[in-house]
Amino acid sequence: GDQVEQSPSALSLHEGTGSALRCNFTTTMRAVQWFRKNSRGSLINLFYLASGTKENGRLKSAFDSKERYSTLHIRDAQLEDSGTYFCAAEAGGYKVVFGSGTRLLVSP
Amino acid sequence: NSKVIQTPRYLVKGQGQKAKMRCIPEKGHPVVFWYQQNKNNEFKFLINFQNQEVLQQIDMTEKRFSAECPSNSPCSLEIQSSEAGDSALYLCASRPRLGGSSYEQYFGPGTRLTVL
């Protein structure tokens, strides 16, 4: 079935550094969405992409439907970026598949 | 960010009891999804609606849950007879429409159900 492989499962960064999260898809997806689960457990929308790249502040995301992957880049990480990040992709027929999450910890 | 409202935030029930949770989607969003997220952060799709009509649901939902999205009232998801395995975070998400090029979902904070 349609699956999403999200990596890494956990990530530790020092303030001011950066890294990338990745979701690989087993099939062609129509669009991808990235969320962050904050300390209160709410899912905060970060990006929605049907193609290409988007940037918002220190975050940048890319989605390549043909190559079946999406990335989320974080630069100049801050303490408040800590949380669990999820990708979710639409496979078609209203079906949405989720990654298993990346737990990010940003430390001083 | 999201204006989806879910109540209650926490729900504790005994096995065999009914467990009901509610969701008010964002204004103007006719599409509502319910998901179950377990302790391993895995999402399971349960059911979705467009306005008052059920579009899709999994077998478990059809057999053990009662769900509706009446007009001018909150959507609801009710487990008819709770089981220990139902303990999870239940997330409601709304979308501005189906189809086209947008499926962006907006999630509520969830209802955390604990079945003792």
Interface residues (C-beta under 8 A of the other chain):
Chain A: R30 A31 Q33 F35 R40 G41 S42 L43 I44 N45 Y48 A50 T84 F86 A88 E90 Y94 K95 V96 F98 S100 G101
Chain B: N1 S2 F33 N40 N41 E42 F43 F45 N48 L55 Q56 L89 L91 L98 S101 S102 Y103 E104 Q105 Y106 F107 P109 G110 R112
